[in-house]
């Protein structure tokens, strides 16, 4: 079952990237030469299926590299907690970033793939959410009356369906997910989100 879910998640990611590429092309947005790095953005993730897919990628790394990444993940969590305690928004480099590039580019999370261009989505209650794009994109679109927008709603619906299917296949009812990527790495694969095990692993 997991192989089929991961195949479909991979297709969803490919569809996202195609749509992202179209909108980025229309805005003229590229990351080349950008003075900032999106990998320092503070994102929390909410799906077990993406968490499991992330760990599929991590599991393919050499043991030494995985230990290094888990060490960086621990440092990230500690630094982020300190910044949050000071009422600040964490600004820490993602533990998967190596020399400016993502170690697990093919396994990166949904939000990592959609950040940058203007986008919007509609919640199940009908409420619309809009993101204007990163600072560089906003500069490119400044003064333009009509701007391209990436519609995220269908992507979220498809991801939600995969998440429900993944959870139905688990032998336990998992705790809800609201974790940074670093926390997902530090905790381990999502089976450690089993409430019976989580207290022993955090």
Backbone as JSON, one array per atom type, in Angstrom:
{
  "sequence": "XXXXXXXXXXXXXXXXXXXXXXXXXXXXXXXXXXXXXXXXXXXXXXXXXXXXXXXXXXXXXXXXXXXXXXXXXXXXXXXXXXXXXXXXXXXXXXXXXXXXXXXXXXXXXXXXXXXXXXXXXXXXXXXXXXXXXXXXXXXXXXXXXXXXXXXXXXXXXXXXXXXXXXXXXXXXXXXXXXXXXXXXXXXXXXXXXXXXXXXXXX",
  "N": [[0.82, -1.2, 0.0], [1.94, 1.24, 0.83], [3.88, 1.79, -1.14], [2.28, 2.35, -3.36], [0.91, 4.61, -2.45], [3.06, 6.39, -2.13], [3.9, 6.57, -4.78], [1.71, 7.91, -5.91], [1.78, 10.23, -4.39], [4.2, 11.23, -5.29], [3.46, 11.8, -7.92], [1.59, 13.81, -7.46], [3.29, 15.78, -6.41], [4.8, 16.24, -8.72], [2.88, 17.34, -10.39], [2.34, 19.68, -8.99], [4.81, 20.99, -9.25], [4.89, 21.42, -11.98], [2.77, 23.24, -12.33], [3.68, 25.27, -10.68], [5.99, 26.0, -12.08], [4.88, 27.13, -14.39], [3.57, 29.43, -13.38], [5.71, 30.75, -12.16], [7.24, 31.24, -14.42], [5.62, 33.09, -15.73], [5.75, 35.23, -14.01], [8.42, 35.78, -14.01], [10.05, 34.92, -12.01], [12.91, 33.66, -10.42], [15.16, 31.71, -8.42], [17.8, 32.17, -8.58], [20.66, 33.88, -7.59], [19.39, 35.11, -5.46], [19.28, 37.08, -2.49], [18.34, 36.02, -0.15], [17.4, 32.98, 1.6], [15.04, 30.54, 1.23], [15.06, 28.32, 2.78], [15.43, 28.97, 5.39], [13.01, 29.68, 6.31], [10.26, 29.46, 8.58], [8.44, 26.74, 8.77], [5.65, 24.69, 9.5], [4.5, 21.35, 9.32], [1.83, 19.07, 8.4], [1.03, 16.47, 7.78], [1.02, 12.91, 7.93], [1.65, 11.25, 5.79], [3.38, 12.7, 4.12], [5.44, 12.98, 5.91], [6.21, 10.31, 6.23], [7.1, 9.83, 3.61], [9.22, 11.59, 3.48], [10.93, 10.29, 5.26], [11.4, 7.99, 3.85], [13.16, 8.89, 1.93], [15.25, 9.78, 3.64], [16.0, 7.34, 4.73], [17.43, 6.2, 2.7], [19.86, 7.36, 2.69], [23.43, 7.37, 3.35], [24.59, 5.99, 6.46], [26.27, 7.65, 8.05], [25.8, 10.19, 6.96], [23.09, 10.48, 7.55], [23.18, 10.53, 10.34], [24.53, 12.94, 10.7], [22.64, 14.76, 9.69], [20.51, 14.33, 11.46], [21.71, 15.24, 13.78], [21.99, 17.97, 13.14], [19.3, 18.55, 12.97], [18.48, 18.32, 15.63], [19.88, 20.52, 16.69], [18.61, 22.56, 15.3], [15.97, 22.39, 16.33], [16.39, 23.06, 19.01], [17.4, 25.71, 18.76], [15.23, 26.96, 17.49], [13.23, 26.71, 19.43], [14.26, 28.37, 21.42], [14.13, 30.88, 20.13], [11.37, 31.12, 19.74], [10.57, 31.22, 22.38], [11.41, 33.73, 23.02], [9.54, 35.18, 21.8], [9.97, 35.5, 19.12], [10.12, 34.92, 15.54], [11.32, 31.9, 14.37], [14.42, 31.75, 12.64], [16.2, 29.86, 11.16], [18.56, 27.75, 9.56], [17.44, 25.08, 7.52], [17.91, 21.68, 8.4], [18.37, 19.97, 6.29], [19.59, 21.38, 4.34], [22.42, 21.75, 2.37], [25.22, 23.4, 1.58], [23.62, 25.31, 0.32], [21.81, 23.82, -1.12], [19.08, 21.43, -1.27], [19.28, 18.42, 0.46], [17.49, 16.33, 0.18], [15.94, 16.78, -2.19], [14.04, 15.62, -3.96], [12.26, 14.57, -2.18], [11.19, 16.62, -0.71], [8.88, 18.67, 1.22], [5.37, 19.6, 0.69], [4.9, 22.43, 1.13], [7.43, 23.46, 0.77], [7.68, 23.25, -1.91], [5.85, 24.98, -3.0], [6.21, 27.52, -2.07], [6.94, 30.9, -2.75], [5.83, 31.85, -5.34], [2.84, 33.85, -6.08], [-0.08, 32.61, -4.55], [-3.14, 30.82, -3.82], [-5.72, 29.35, -1.8], [-8.71, 27.54, -0.96], [-10.4, 26.94, 1.98], [-12.14, 24.11, 3.51], [-14.38, 25.24, 4.74], [-15.04, 27.29, 3.11], [-13.61, 29.61, 3.34], [-11.23, 31.78, 1.95], [-7.73, 31.79, 1.38], [-4.87, 33.75, 0.82], [-1.62, 34.12, -0.57], [0.89, 36.39, -1.19], [3.27, 35.94, -2.42], [6.87, 35.53, -2.37], [9.3, 37.99, -1.2], [10.84, 38.74, -3.37], [9.32, 38.01, -5.57], [7.13, 39.68, -5.19], [8.32, 42.14, -5.64], [8.87, 41.91, -8.38], [6.3, 41.94, -9.39], [5.25, 44.33, -8.66], [3.14, 47.1, -9.09], [1.75, 46.03, -11.22], [-1.4, 45.37, -12.63], [-2.77, 42.97, -13.06], [-1.99, 39.81, -11.94], [-0.39, 36.6, -12.14], [-1.6, 33.65, -10.51], [-1.11, 30.86, -8.44], [-3.22, 28.2, -8.01], [-3.97, 26.46, -5.19], [-5.85, 24.79, -4.08], [-6.9, 22.3, -5.13], [-4.62, 20.73, -5.01], [-4.25, 20.54, -2.24], [-6.56, 19.14, -1.56], [-6.13, 16.68, -2.82], [-3.83, 15.87, -1.44], [-4.9, 15.66, 1.12], [-6.64, 13.5, 0.76], [-4.81, 11.43, 0.27], [-3.53, 11.44, 2.73], [-5.6, 10.6, 4.48], [-6.0, 8.03, 3.53], [-3.52, 6.91, 4.11], [-3.51, 7.04, 6.93], [-5.67, 5.38, 7.54], [-4.54, 2.95, 7.05], [-2.87, 2.47, 9.16], [-1.98, 0.75, 12.21], [-2.77, 1.97, 14.52], [-4.2, 4.89, 16.1], [-2.95, 7.82, 15.1], [-1.24, 10.61, 16.68], [-2.08, 14.06, 16.14], [-0.47, 16.0, 13.6], [1.8, 18.6, 13.82], [4.4, 19.79, 13.08], [7.78, 20.88, 12.63], [10.02, 20.32, 9.88], [12.5, 19.63, 10.88], [11.82, 18.64, 13.42], [10.41, 16.37, 12.65], [12.48, 14.88, 11.62], [14.1, 14.61, 13.85], [12.43, 13.17, 15.64], [11.96, 10.76, 14.29], [10.76, 8.18, 12.01], [7.21, 8.33, 11.06], [5.8, 6.4, 12.53], [6.6, 6.72, 15.08], [4.97, 8.61, 15.96], [2.93, 7.43, 17.11], [0.87, 7.56, 19.87], [1.46, 5.89, 22.02], [4.15, 5.53, 21.89], [5.42, 7.98, 21.57], [6.1, 9.56, 23.83], [8.37, 8.37, 24.77], [10.23, 8.89, 22.87], [10.62, 11.59, 22.36]],
  "CA": [[0.0, 0.0, 0.0], [2.78, 2.44, 0.95], [4.51, 2.07, -2.43], [1.27, 2.97, -4.21], [0.69, 5.96, -1.92], [4.23, 7.21, -2.45], [3.87, 6.83, -6.22], [0.7, 8.94, -6.15], [2.28, 11.48, -3.82], [5.2, 11.72, -6.22], [2.75, 12.4, -9.06], [1.04, 15.08, -6.97], [4.41, 16.72, -6.36], [5.16, 16.59, -10.1], [1.84, 18.25, -10.88], [2.59, 20.96, -8.32], [5.98, 21.63, -9.83], [4.53, 21.89, -13.32], [1.97, 24.45, -12.17], [4.58, 26.29, -10.12], [6.85, 26.46, -13.15], [4.11, 28.01, -15.27], [3.34, 30.72, -12.72], [7.02, 31.38, -12.0], [7.63, 31.75, -15.73], [4.81, 34.27, -16.03], [6.19, 36.34, -13.17], [9.85, 36.0, -14.19], [10.72, 34.61, -10.75], [13.9, 32.6, -10.28], [15.88, 31.78, -7.14], [19.2, 32.44, -8.87], [21.18, 35.15, -7.11], [18.55, 35.71, -4.42], [20.07, 37.33, -1.28], [17.77, 35.28, 0.97], [17.25, 31.55, 1.37], [13.75, 30.09, 1.76], [15.27, 27.2, 3.7], [15.41, 29.47, 6.76], [11.62, 30.0, 6.66], [9.72, 28.59, 9.63], [7.25, 26.03, 8.29], [5.18, 23.49, 10.2], [3.86, 20.42, 8.39], [0.66, 18.51, 9.07], [0.6, 15.17, 7.25], [1.84, 11.73, 8.17], [2.09, 10.64, 4.54], [4.58, 13.42, 3.7], [6.45, 12.62, 6.91], [6.7, 8.98, 5.86], [7.82, 9.96, 2.35], [10.49, 12.21, 3.84], [11.8, 9.29, 5.86], [11.84, 7.06, 2.81], [14.37, 9.5, 1.39], [16.29, 9.76, 4.66], [16.44, 5.97, 4.9], [18.32, 5.83, 1.6], [21.14, 8.05, 2.85], [24.45, 6.65, 4.13], [24.37, 6.13, 7.91], [26.98, 8.82, 8.57], [25.1, 11.41, 6.53], [21.84, 10.55, 8.31], [23.53, 10.96, 11.7], [24.84, 14.37, 10.63], [21.38, 15.49, 9.51], [19.74, 14.25, 12.72], [22.38, 16.14, 14.71], [21.59, 19.33, 12.77], [17.88, 18.69, 13.29], [18.43, 18.61, 17.06], [20.33, 21.9, 16.87], [17.54, 23.41, 14.78], [14.85, 22.38, 17.27], [16.82, 23.82, 20.19], [17.49, 27.13, 18.4], [13.88, 27.45, 17.21], [12.53, 26.83, 20.71], [14.77, 29.57, 22.1], [13.6, 32.05, 19.44], [9.94, 31.18, 20.03], [10.44, 31.63, 23.79], [11.63, 35.18, 23.04], [8.45, 35.74, 20.99], [10.45, 35.77, 17.78], [9.88, 33.88, 14.54], [12.6, 31.23, 14.11], [15.12, 32.01, 11.38], [17.28, 28.88, 11.28], [18.72, 26.98, 8.33], [16.91, 23.72, 7.51], [18.98, 20.69, 8.54], [18.6, 19.27, 5.03], [20.31, 22.25, 3.42], [23.87, 21.53, 2.31], [25.82, 24.33, 0.61], [22.58, 26.01, -0.43], [20.95, 22.9, -1.85], [18.36, 20.47, -0.44], [19.8, 17.06, 0.4], [16.41, 15.43, -0.24], [15.13, 17.62, -3.07], [12.92, 14.86, -4.52], [11.36, 14.2, -1.09], [10.83, 17.79, 0.09], [7.47, 18.75, 1.56], [4.53, 20.42, -0.2], [5.08, 23.87, 1.28], [8.74, 23.79, 0.2], [7.53, 23.25, -3.37], [4.9, 26.01, -3.44], [6.6, 28.83, -1.55], [7.62, 31.77, -3.71], [4.91, 32.53, -6.26], [1.52, 34.14, -5.52], [-0.96, 31.44, -4.58], [-4.33, 30.9, -2.99], [-6.47, 28.12, -1.62], [-9.97, 27.7, -0.28], [-10.61, 25.97, 3.04], [-13.42, 23.41, 3.42], [-15.47, 26.11, 5.19], [-15.25, 28.31, 2.1], [-12.72, 30.75, 3.55], [-10.12, 31.83, 1.0], [-6.45, 32.25, 1.89], [-4.03, 34.23, -0.28], [-0.23, 34.42, -0.29], [1.29, 37.32, -2.24], [4.55, 35.55, -2.99], [8.05, 35.95, -1.61], [9.6, 39.41, -1.39], [11.38, 38.94, -4.71], [8.19, 37.94, -6.49], [6.33, 40.9, -5.01], [9.04, 43.21, -6.33], [8.69, 41.73, -9.82], [4.9, 42.19, -9.76], [4.83, 45.64, -8.15], [2.56, 48.02, -10.07], [0.99, 45.32, -12.25], [-2.8, 45.23, -12.24], [-3.17, 41.57, -13.08], [-0.85, 38.95, -11.66], [-0.69, 35.16, -12.15], [-1.76, 33.06, -9.18], [-1.15, 29.4, -8.4], [-4.37, 27.72, -7.23], [-3.48, 25.32, -4.41], [-6.94, 24.06, -3.44], [-6.98, 20.91, -5.57], [-3.45, 20.04, -4.49], [-4.53, 20.23, -0.84], [-7.58, 18.09, -1.51], [-5.49, 15.42, -3.17], [-2.96, 15.49, -0.35], [-5.76, 15.24, 2.23], [-7.13, 12.16, 0.45], [-3.69, 10.51, 0.49], [-3.31, 11.38, 4.17], [-6.64, 9.77, 5.08], [-5.73, 6.64, 3.13], [-2.36, 6.47, 4.86], [-3.89, 6.86, 8.33], [-6.54, 4.19, 7.65], [-3.71, 1.75, 6.99], [-2.05, 2.34, 10.36], [-2.58, -0.1, 13.25], [-3.06, 2.8, 15.68], [-4.69, 6.23, 15.77], [-1.8, 8.68, 15.37], [-1.44, 11.97, 17.17], [-2.1, 15.05, 15.06], [0.85, 16.49, 13.22], [2.09, 20.04, 13.66], [5.82, 19.69, 13.35], [8.73, 21.33, 11.62], [10.74, 19.23, 9.24], [13.55, 19.23, 11.81], [11.22, 17.81, 14.45], [10.11, 15.09, 12.03], [13.75, 14.16, 11.51], [14.56, 14.3, 15.21], [11.58, 12.14, 16.24], [12.08, 9.5, 13.57], [9.63, 7.93, 11.1], [5.92, 8.69, 11.67], [5.27, 5.43, 13.5], [6.92, 7.23, 16.41], [3.88, 9.51, 16.33], [2.0, 6.6, 17.89], [0.86, 8.12, 21.22], [2.04, 4.94, 22.98], [5.6, 5.54, 21.77], [5.97, 9.32, 21.4], [6.68, 10.08, 25.07], [9.69, 7.77, 24.97], [11.16, 9.26, 21.81], [10.84, 13.03, 22.28]],
  "C": [[0.86, 1.26, 0.0], [3.42, 2.8, -0.38], [3.53, 2.78, -3.35], [0.99, 4.4, -3.76], [1.85, 6.88, -2.28], [4.29, 7.52, -3.94], [2.88, 7.95, -6.53], [1.09, 10.28, -5.54], [3.34, 12.08, -4.72], [4.56, 12.37, -7.44], [2.14, 13.74, -8.67], [2.13, 16.14, -6.92], [4.8, 17.17, -7.77], [4.15, 17.57, -10.69], [1.99, 19.64, -10.27], [3.72, 21.71, -9.01], [5.7, 22.16, -11.24], [3.75, 23.2, -13.23], [2.81, 25.6, -11.63], [5.46, 26.88, -11.23], [6.14, 27.4, -14.11], [3.93, 29.4, -14.67], [4.66, 31.46, -12.54], [7.5, 31.97, -13.33], [6.88, 33.01, -16.11], [5.23, 35.48, -15.21], [7.66, 36.7, -13.42], [10.66, 35.66, -12.95], [11.71, 33.46, -10.91], [14.58, 32.78, -8.92], [17.35, 32.15, -7.34], [19.61, 33.83, -8.39], [20.37, 35.81, -6.02], [19.39, 35.91, -3.14], [19.54, 36.58, -0.06], [17.65, 33.8, 0.6], [15.96, 31.09, 2.03], [13.9, 28.97, 2.78], [15.42, 27.65, 5.15], [13.99, 29.83, 7.2], [11.1, 28.99, 7.68], [8.4, 28.01, 9.15], [6.92, 24.89, 9.25], [4.36, 22.66, 9.22], [2.82, 19.59, 9.15], [0.22, 17.14, 8.57], [1.59, 14.06, 7.55], [2.41, 11.16, 6.87], [3.34, 11.35, 4.0], [5.75, 13.11, 4.64], [7.07, 11.26, 6.57], [7.53, 9.03, 4.58], [9.19, 10.6, 2.58], [11.46, 11.17, 4.39], [12.18, 8.17, 4.89], [13.13, 7.59, 2.19], [15.52, 9.46, 2.37], [16.87, 8.35, 4.83], [17.38, 5.49, 3.82], [19.69, 6.5, 1.7], [22.15, 7.15, 3.57], [24.27, 6.95, 5.62], [25.04, 7.39, 8.48], [26.28, 10.11, 8.2], [23.8, 11.58, 7.3], [22.12, 11.02, 9.73], [23.83, 12.46, 11.73], [23.56, 15.2, 10.54], [20.56, 15.47, 10.79], [20.38, 15.13, 13.8], [22.0, 17.6, 14.43], [20.12, 19.58, 13.11], [17.71, 19.0, 14.78], [18.84, 20.04, 17.37], [19.27, 22.88, 16.41], [16.41, 23.53, 15.8], [15.19, 23.21, 18.49], [16.82, 25.32, 19.9], [16.09, 27.72, 18.17], [13.09, 27.64, 18.5], [12.97, 28.07, 21.47], [14.19, 30.83, 21.46], [12.12, 32.22, 19.72], [9.71, 31.64, 21.47], [10.64, 33.13, 23.94], [10.59, 35.91, 22.2], [8.92, 36.14, 19.59], [10.12, 34.63, 16.84], [11.22, 33.22, 14.21], [13.14, 31.51, 12.71], [16.38, 31.16, 11.4], [17.35, 28.07, 9.99], [18.19, 25.56, 8.49], [18.06, 22.71, 7.59], [19.27, 19.9, 7.27], [19.39, 20.11, 4.03], [21.81, 21.99, 3.52], [24.45, 22.4, 1.2], [24.77, 24.96, -0.28], [21.61, 25.13, -1.18], [20.29, 21.91, -0.89], [18.91, 19.07, -0.65], [18.77, 16.08, -0.13], [15.43, 16.17, -1.14], [13.9, 16.88, -3.59], [11.88, 14.5, -3.46], [10.91, 15.4, -0.26], [9.31, 17.95, 0.19], [6.71, 19.7, 0.62], [4.83, 21.91, -0.09], [6.43, 24.32, 0.72], [8.64, 23.93, -1.32], [6.68, 24.42, -3.87], [5.27, 27.4, -2.98], [7.3, 29.64, -2.64], [6.65, 32.55, -4.57], [3.59, 32.87, -5.56], [0.64, 32.9, -5.61], [-2.14, 31.65, -3.65], [-4.93, 29.51, -2.85], [-7.73, 28.42, -0.82], [-10.15, 26.58, 0.73], [-11.96, 25.28, 2.89], [-14.62, 24.27, 3.86], [-15.76, 27.26, 4.23], [-14.37, 29.54, 2.24], [-11.52, 30.68, 2.61], [-8.87, 32.39, 1.68], [-5.56, 32.62, 0.7], [-2.62, 34.53, 0.23], [0.31, 35.24, -1.46], [2.58, 36.94, -2.94], [5.69, 36.03, -2.12], [8.38, 37.4, -1.95], [10.08, 39.69, -2.82], [10.27, 38.92, -5.76], [7.33, 39.2, -6.4], [7.0, 42.09, -5.69], [8.84, 43.13, -7.83], [7.29, 42.13, -10.28], [4.4, 43.55, -9.32], [4.32, 46.52, -9.29], [1.75, 47.36, -11.16], [-0.44, 45.08, -11.76], [-3.23, 43.78, -12.15], [-1.93, 40.7, -12.9], [-1.27, 37.49, -11.71], [-0.75, 34.62, -10.73], [-1.82, 31.55, -9.31], [-2.3, 28.98, -7.48], [-3.98, 26.43, -6.53], [-4.59, 24.38, -3.94], [-6.98, 22.58, -3.84], [-5.78, 20.1, -5.08], [-3.67, 19.64, -3.02], [-5.56, 19.12, -0.71], [-6.97, 16.72, -1.82], [-4.56, 14.94, -2.06], [-3.78, 15.0, 0.85], [-6.29, 13.83, 2.0], [-6.04, 11.11, 0.67], [-3.42, 10.35, 1.99], [-4.34, 10.47, 4.84], [-6.41, 8.29, 4.75], [-4.54, 6.08, 3.91], [-2.74, 6.16, 6.31], [-4.78, 5.63, 8.51], [-5.73, 2.91, 7.64], [-2.83, 1.54, 8.21], [-2.75, 1.48, 11.4], [-2.94, 0.66, 14.52], [-3.61, 4.14, 15.2], [-3.58, 7.23, 16.1], [-2.19, 10.02, 15.98], [-1.43, 12.93, 15.99], [-0.7, 15.59, 14.82], [0.86, 18.01, 13.13], [3.56, 20.21, 14.02], [6.64, 20.35, 12.24], [9.4, 20.12, 11.01], [11.84, 18.72, 10.18], [13.0, 18.33, 12.91], [10.88, 16.43, 13.9], [11.37, 14.24, 11.89], [14.22, 13.72, 12.89], [13.76, 13.15, 15.83], [11.82, 10.78, 15.61], [10.89, 9.33, 12.64], [8.3, 8.13, 11.81], [5.32, 7.65, 12.59], [5.6, 5.84, 14.93], [5.95, 8.32, 16.82], [2.73, 8.72, 16.95], [2.03, 7.12, 19.33], [1.5, 7.19, 22.26], [3.57, 4.99, 22.97], [6.2, 6.94, 21.88], [6.65, 9.86, 22.66], [8.11, 9.56, 25.27], [10.7, 8.26, 23.95], [11.44, 10.75, 21.75], [11.92, 13.5, 23.26]]
}
